[in-house]
Amino acid sequence: MNNQSTSTIYVAQPSLAGTYRISAQIAGVTSLTKSAVQTVSASQQALKLTARGTGGKAIVGKGLYTYGSEVYVERVVNGVVSSGAGADAVMVNLRCVETTICSAPATVTIPAGSTSASIWVAGVELGTTQLEATAVGVAAATPVSVEAIQPVLSFSSLDGQRTTTSVRDGFSMSVSTPGAAYSTNQYALVALTVQLELADQDPVAESTSCPAI
């Protein structure tokens, strides 16, 4: 203690609910002094699942999986999303209620000192189901709805106008998921084969070439 008061003194993070006092004295100067009773309440810990798609649900294309922060789980303490400061890691168990519609990793971990963890969800077959999240000693999250839909296939870089002396027309194709939070950032869970053919030719050419990719 310098002058009249001390610098800030800290009491460590409580490990149990209950009460305590702090006692203090200056030997040979003051008598023993006790603080008011300090009460420690047990924190109500829970999980919170969030999906950023239209209507607060996870929308994923069949054969695709969601973008990094499209679906995530957070730690909640006493009804408020926690900053995670000083908190231990939490292993979260995940389950797609109907596994024929969606899939997800069996577990994700919210790292020590962190607020949340991202979850990928894949579309297996068209339909709607729910994603659940649980953890030991923590209240389960309210499930979020997952809808697997048919993705949209789009062309890019076709010339549009060509002549009979034009060189070959290079183009690419991509998929998107309407209604998803990151509709153009969902990627194939496994390699997908695109079947190609020339259609609606007028007039019909005697010889055409359009390889599959």
One Martini backbone bead per residue (centre of mass of N, CA, C, O) as a GRO file, in nm:
protein
  213
    1MET     BB    1   0.095   0.038   0.025
    2ASN     BB    2   0.029   0.362  -0.094
    3ASN     BB    3  -0.046   0.587   0.108
    4GLN     BB    4  -0.402   0.518   0.125
    5SER     BB    5  -0.392   0.291  -0.115
    6THR     BB    6  -0.432   0.041  -0.322
    7SER     BB    7  -0.410  -0.146  -0.563
    8THR     BB    8  -0.536  -0.365  -0.759
    9ILE     BB    9  -0.725  -0.651  -0.661
   10TYR     BB   10  -0.758  -1.005  -0.720
   11VAL     BB   11  -1.007  -1.247  -0.774
   12ALA     BB   12  -1.052  -1.539  -0.866
   13GLN     BB   13  -1.213  -1.758  -1.039
   14PRO     BB   14  -1.475  -1.930  -0.975
   15SER     BB   15  -1.560  -2.289  -0.909
   16LEU     BB   16  -1.802  -2.222  -0.706
   17ALA     BB   17  -2.085  -2.209  -0.548
   18GLY     BB   18  -2.143  -1.929  -0.311
   19THR     BB   19  -1.958  -1.796  -0.030
   20TYR     BB   20  -1.764  -1.494   0.071
   21ARG     BB   21  -1.480  -1.346   0.223
   22ILE     BB   22  -1.258  -1.074   0.296
   23SER     BB   23  -0.957  -1.059   0.467
   24ALA     BB   24  -0.788  -0.787   0.660
   25GLN     BB   25  -0.451  -0.665   0.755
   26ILE     BB   26  -0.226  -0.467   0.957
   27ALA     BB   27   0.033  -0.534   1.116
   28GLY     BB   28   0.023  -0.326   1.402
   29VAL     BB   29  -0.230  -0.131   1.293
   30THR     BB   30  -0.475  -0.322   1.233
   31SER     BB   31  -0.754  -0.479   1.230
   32LEU     BB   32  -0.963  -0.712   1.147
   33THR     BB   33  -1.112  -0.724   0.818
   34LYS     BB   34  -1.434  -0.762   0.661
   35SER     BB   35  -1.619  -0.821   0.413
   36ALA     BB   36  -1.865  -0.857   0.241
   37VAL     BB   37  -2.070  -1.071   0.111
   38GLN     BB   38  -1.999  -1.301  -0.145
   39THR     BB   39  -2.177  -1.407  -0.436
   40VAL     BB   40  -2.199  -1.730  -0.602
   41SER     BB   41  -2.330  -1.822  -0.903
   42ALA     BB   42  -2.449  -2.041  -1.113
   43SER     BB   43  -2.397  -2.091  -1.430
   44GLN     BB   44  -2.593  -2.072  -1.727
   45GLN     BB   45  -2.530  -2.305  -1.968
   46ALA     BB   46  -2.524  -2.280  -2.333
   47LEU     BB   47  -2.647  -2.327  -2.658
   48LYS     BB   48  -2.613  -2.173  -2.998
   49LEU     BB   49  -2.783  -2.179  -3.299
   50THR     BB   50  -2.684  -2.061  -3.634
   51ALA     BB   51  -2.856  -1.946  -3.933
   52ARG     BB   52  -2.821  -1.738  -4.244
   53GLY     BB   53  -3.063  -1.799  -4.385
   54THR     BB   54  -3.358  -1.790  -4.497
   55GLY     BB   55  -3.547  -1.781  -4.206
   56GLY     BB   56  -3.313  -1.909  -4.017
   57LYS     BB   57  -3.192  -2.120  -4.220
   58ALA     BB   58  -3.038  -2.391  -4.365
   59ILE     BB   59  -2.921  -2.357  -4.698
   60VAL     BB   60  -2.861  -2.639  -4.918
   61GLY     BB   61  -2.712  -2.804  -5.158
   62LYS     BB   62  -2.710  -3.068  -5.337
   63GLY     BB   63  -2.377  -3.181  -5.289
   64LEU     BB   64  -2.326  -2.962  -5.075
   65TYR     BB   65  -2.166  -2.705  -4.867
   66THR     BB   66  -2.131  -2.486  -4.638
   67TYR     BB   67  -2.017  -2.206  -4.539
   68GLY     BB   68  -1.829  -2.130  -4.276
   69SER     BB   69  -2.050  -1.890  -4.141
   70GLU     BB   70  -2.346  -2.008  -4.189
   71VAL     BB   71  -2.286  -2.212  -3.949
   72TYR     BB   72  -2.320  -2.187  -3.581
   73VAL     BB   73  -2.175  -2.211  -3.247
   74GLU     BB   74  -2.254  -2.097  -2.914
   75ARG     BB   75  -2.185  -1.955  -2.610
   76VAL     BB   76  -2.398  -1.943  -2.314
   77VAL     BB   77  -2.443  -1.702  -2.039
   78ASN     BB   78  -2.715  -1.615  -1.889
   79GLY     BB   79  -2.841  -1.550  -2.195
   80VAL     BB   80  -2.546  -1.474  -2.301
   81VAL     BB   81  -2.315  -1.422  -2.515
   82SER     BB   82  -1.997  -1.528  -2.490
   83SER     BB   83  -1.658  -1.439  -2.506
   84GLY     BB   84  -1.475  -1.677  -2.349
   85ALA     BB   85  -1.333  -1.569  -2.118
   86GLY     BB   86  -1.174  -1.827  -1.941
   87ALA     BB   87  -1.277  -2.059  -2.105
   88ASP     BB   88  -1.333  -2.363  -2.190
   89ALA     BB   89  -1.351  -2.611  -2.382
   90VAL     BB   90  -1.612  -2.726  -2.621
   91MET     BB   91  -1.776  -3.020  -2.698
   92VAL     BB   92  -1.981  -3.064  -2.984
   93ASN     BB   93  -2.272  -3.228  -3.062
   94LEU     BB   94  -2.391  -3.357  -3.376
   95ARG     BB   95  -2.727  -3.368  -3.553
   96CYS     BB   96  -2.901  -3.511  -3.801
   97VAL     BB   97  -3.211  -3.619  -3.794
   98GLU     BB   98  -3.197  -3.654  -4.121
   99THR     BB   99  -2.953  -3.830  -4.297
  100THR     BB  100  -3.089  -3.817  -4.594
  101ILE     BB  101  -3.054  -3.486  -4.606
  102CYS     BB  102  -2.812  -3.453  -4.392
  103SER     BB  103  -2.477  -3.346  -4.297
  104ALA     BB  104  -2.232  -3.370  -4.024
  105PRO     BB  105  -2.029  -3.340  -3.792
  106ALA     BB  106  -2.007  -3.496  -3.491
  107THR     BB  107  -1.794  -3.263  -3.413
  108VAL     BB  108  -1.719  -2.962  -3.229
  109THR     BB  109  -1.494  -2.694  -3.117
  110ILE     BB  110  -1.483  -2.466  -2.866
  111PRO     BB  111  -1.247  -2.281  -2.787
  112ALA     BB  112  -1.057  -2.157  -2.570
  113GLY     BB  113  -1.171  -1.827  -2.538
  114SER     BB  114  -1.424  -1.873  -2.720
  115THR     BB  115  -1.743  -1.833  -2.872
  116SER     BB  116  -1.709  -2.013  -3.147
  117ALA     BB  117  -1.824  -2.245  -3.414
  118SER     BB  118  -1.806  -2.383  -3.711
  119ILE     BB  119  -2.040  -2.537  -3.955
  120TRP     BB  120  -2.086  -2.800  -4.165
  121VAL     BB  121  -2.342  -2.853  -4.421
  122ALA     BB  122  -2.490  -3.116  -4.603
  123GLY     BB  123  -2.644  -3.213  -4.902
  124VAL     BB  124  -2.811  -3.516  -4.982
  125GLU     BB  125  -3.127  -3.451  -4.992
  126LEU     BB  126  -3.426  -3.355  -5.053
  127GLY     BB  127  -3.528  -3.135  -4.784
  128THR     BB  128  -3.636  -3.134  -4.432
  129THR     BB  129  -3.468  -3.053  -4.121
  130GLN     BB  130  -3.248  -3.098  -3.834
  131LEU     BB  131  -3.015  -2.938  -3.612
  132GLU     BB  132  -2.811  -3.058  -3.346
  133ALA     BB  133  -2.687  -2.943  -3.008
  134THR     BB  134  -2.449  -3.082  -2.773
  135ALA     BB  135  -2.335  -3.096  -2.417
  136VAL     BB  136  -2.163  -3.141  -2.143
  137GLY     BB  137  -2.314  -2.943  -1.896
  138VAL     BB  138  -2.509  -2.830  -2.129
  139ALA     BB  139  -2.743  -2.673  -2.282
  140ALA     BB  140  -2.921  -2.719  -2.539
  141ALA     BB  141  -2.992  -2.637  -2.844
  142THR     BB  142  -3.184  -2.498  -3.063
  143PRO     BB  143  -3.290  -2.611  -3.333
  144VAL     BB  144  -3.223  -2.611  -3.680
  145SER     BB  145  -3.310  -2.560  -3.994
  146VAL     BB  146  -3.285  -2.782  -4.285
  147GLU     BB  147  -3.243  -2.715  -4.642
  148ALA     BB  148  -3.251  -2.914  -4.927
  149ILE     BB  149  -3.160  -2.815  -5.253
  150GLN     BB  150  -3.157  -2.726  -5.577
  151PRO     BB  151  -2.920  -2.634  -5.764
  152VAL     BB  152  -2.768  -2.391  -5.978
  153LEU     BB  153  -2.677  -2.382  -6.317
  154SER     BB  154  -2.403  -2.194  -6.470
  155PHE     BB  155  -2.287  -1.977  -6.716
  156SER     BB  156  -1.954  -1.877  -6.846
  157SER     BB  157  -1.807  -1.705  -7.126
  158LEU     BB  158  -1.984  -1.697  -7.358
  159ASP     BB  159  -2.003  -1.541  -7.659
  160GLY     BB  160  -2.294  -1.568  -7.837
  161GLN     BB  161  -2.120  -1.458  -8.088
  162ARG     BB  162  -2.058  -1.624  -8.402
  163THR     BB  163  -1.857  -1.787  -8.647
  164THR     BB  164  -1.732  -2.010  -8.890
  165THR     BB  165  -1.426  -1.892  -8.783
  166SER     BB  166  -1.429  -1.955  -8.502
  167VAL     BB  167  -1.301  -2.030  -8.228
  168ARG     BB  168  -1.308  -2.176  -7.961
  169ASP     BB  169  -1.542  -2.188  -7.680
  170GLY     BB  170  -1.478  -2.077  -7.371
  171PHE     BB  171  -1.601  -2.220  -7.059
  172SER     BB  172  -1.801  -2.210  -6.757
  173MET     BB  173  -1.917  -2.360  -6.441
  174SER     BB  174  -2.175  -2.314  -6.185
  175VAL     BB  175  -2.295  -2.310  -5.850
  176SER     BB  176  -2.607  -2.237  -5.674
  177THR     BB  177  -2.800  -2.119  -5.367
  178PRO     BB  178  -3.095  -2.028  -5.315
  179GLY     BB  179  -3.116  -1.847  -4.997
  180ALA     BB  180  -2.841  -1.842  -4.922
  181ALA     BB  181  -2.606  -1.655  -4.767
  182TYR     BB  182  -2.382  -1.813  -4.970
  183SER     BB  183  -2.474  -1.895  -5.276
  184THR     BB  184  -2.159  -1.887  -5.420
  185ASN     BB  185  -2.005  -2.064  -5.153
  186GLN     BB  186  -2.081  -2.350  -5.234
  187TYR     BB  187  -1.943  -2.677  -5.220
  188ALA     BB  188  -1.835  -2.969  -5.315
  189LEU     BB  189  -1.807  -3.263  -5.148
  190VAL     BB  190  -1.776  -3.390  -5.428
  191ALA     BB  191  -1.716  -3.468  -5.727
  192LEU     BB  192  -1.874  -3.336  -6.020
  193THR     BB  193  -2.059  -3.430  -6.304
  194VAL     BB  194  -2.084  -3.283  -6.623
  195GLN     BB  195  -2.336  -3.294  -6.862
  196LEU     BB  196  -2.290  -3.261  -7.218
  197GLU     BB  197  -2.470  -3.083  -7.486
  198LEU     BB  198  -2.602  -3.006  -7.783
  199ALA     BB  199  -2.876  -2.776  -7.822
  200ASP     BB  200  -3.101  -2.641  -8.030
  201GLN     BB  201  -3.027  -2.671  -8.327
  202ASP     BB  202  -3.003  -2.401  -8.595
  203PRO     BB  203  -2.903  -2.587  -8.765
  204VAL     BB  204  -2.798  -2.902  -8.799
  205ALA     BB  205  -2.506  -3.034  -8.752
  206GLU     BB  206  -2.300  -3.285  -8.869
  207SER     BB  207  -2.062  -3.180  -8.662
  208THR     BB  208  -1.997  -3.222  -8.313
  209SER     BB  209  -1.836  -3.075  -8.006
  210CYS     BB  210  -1.886  -3.181  -7.644
  211PRO     BB  211  -1.743  -3.233  -7.372
  212ALA     BB  212  -1.707  -3.380  -7.081
  213ILE     BB  213  -1.664  -3.281  -6.706
   0.00000   0.00000   0.00000
